[in-house]
Amino acid sequence: MLSILDRYILRKYLGTFVLLLLLFIPIGITVNLAEKIDKILANEVPFIEVAKYYLDFTVYFANLLFPLFLFLSVIWFTSKLANNTEVIAFLSSGVSYYRFLRPYMIGATIVCIGALIMGMYLAPMASKGFNEFTFQYLKNNKKDRQQNNVYRQINDNDYIYVSYFNVKEMSGNNFTLEHFEGNKMTYKLAASRIKYNQKDSTYTLYNYTKRTIGENEDILQSEVKLDTTFSFELEDLTPVEYIAETLNFTELNDFIAREKERGSSYINRYEVVRYKRWSLPVSAYILTIIAVAVSSMKRRGGMGVNLAIGISIGMVFIFFDKIFGTMAEQSSFSPFIATWFPNILFGILAIYLLKNAKR
């Protein structure tokens, strides 16, 4: 049963968090629109598409920065409680510091559950619309697919490679397919050019050769032009770079399992996306404890000092989150450690600050 104190703090916790989101999201939309308006007008983007983009932008923006908004909102209203000596009154009435934290933890649980639902299901849909609009209208000279030196395992036996794939023309250069039985290659297909025929989902190979490896000698076949079918899809030749961000929880797990079987070189990038969907919501508890520990004591400089400390800690948290995520994507560094390390590090900081605040 929630007491008057619990309801009071919980109302402040959730109300201030929602208010901060409602204040900052329009600012983010305004800044983004001011930066992109020339490209939107130059491409004559329909109004309905722009409206959908900024709806997706709102969800994408809120999901990306909710830990910072939550952190600042807790520091803001807790500092007000401290300046009004309400915290002292609560603790002087016989309420322990850990009992004082209970409504904060209840609020963090509500935010954590909301962030999990958003991160697992709503944010992926928003990310798809956000990225598709960005690459279609705002980055006309850039592509959203991997195009250079694509090398992928498509099943247990087959590996494909293309040196460059033109998405607009649906054709690639220097295509090869290698088939293995165990550790032994049995045949290899090669073509100077491969073209995907969208009408019937077939492929056309130019300057095609097939080398079948025999016991004593190889068998060589060649054609100037050959129409054929393959077990792989167009997405295997030119995978979308942000594909993992657009998949919900179930789809992402299935996608990663499939990509591991294919030997994808982007597994770490996909794993980072998956682990972040768990680590960011959990950070709500850690950041809440740090925010309360920092702002529950009355300071000579007032809320300004608490906010300055809070913004600094929040920026360091985001910095660690980004730098370790990028490290895991670009190297063999463990994605699990990379995504959970900021929580572990700041969890230790939260315990230290909580012990000092208690005293």
C-alpha angles and dihedrals in degrees: 000000000000117000126216089263091052093049092045095052093039091053090050091046097052096033095053092045093052091043091052091050091049090050099045101039094063088048090052091048092049093050092046093047092049089053096045103033095098092055092044091053094042091054092043091230113193114250092238090057091050090049091051090047093055092045088055089042090056093055092040092049094046093048093047098049104026093111090059093045091048092048094051094044092053091048091047100053096034090053088053090051090050094047090051088050089239092129090054090049092051094049093042090057089068098267111141120230091247090051087050088056095054098089089046090056091047089052091047089052091053091048091045092053091046091049091049092053091046094045095045100043118000101043094052091057091047091046091055093053092041095051096041091053091045095053095039100048110009103039103037093156093051131069129222094215134075105255109164126074097349110187118173142161106228098184140346093292110024133075125183132197134184123177095210134000123198107211095195094052093033091226136117140198131235098010122187135177120193121195121201133191104199106316095334125093110226100181143355129208121203135179134173088223138015124195128191116222106209094190096068101009093245131132130231117212121200122204088006123191132177122195115195111195113224134186095256105010140005126249114225124199126180139182133180089220131007131180113207146143131244135197092237126081133228090262089063091060095045112018120196108250096218096040095120092058091058098053124090122231098277095040092049093052091050091045094051092048090051093046091050089056089051093050094239116190089216097065093112091054091052092045091053090055091049097048093045090060087066102033098052096054090047089053087070089078095046095046091046092055092047092047093050093046092050099043106032093083121077111244131197092238093051124212092337092070093046092049091048090052091045095050090048093051091044092052091048089051092051090045092054091045092053099040095049092043091053091045091056093046094051100040144025092273112134111267090208093055092042094054097040099040094084090052092048093047095046090041088062089047090050092054091049094048092044092055091050093046090050091056 
